[in-house]
Amino acid sequence: ALADARVDAMIVPVGKGVLICRKV
């Protein structure tokens, strides 16, 4: 569970960054 939480914490910001990069 802790490992999943850490992965989500890293994937979420990265996913948002990708969306922002695509928009730009």
Contacts in CASP RR format, 6 or more apart in sequence:
PFRMAT RR
TARGET T0000
AUTHOR 0000-0000-0000
METHOD contacts of the structure
MODEL  1
ALADARVDAMIVPVGKGVLICRKV
END
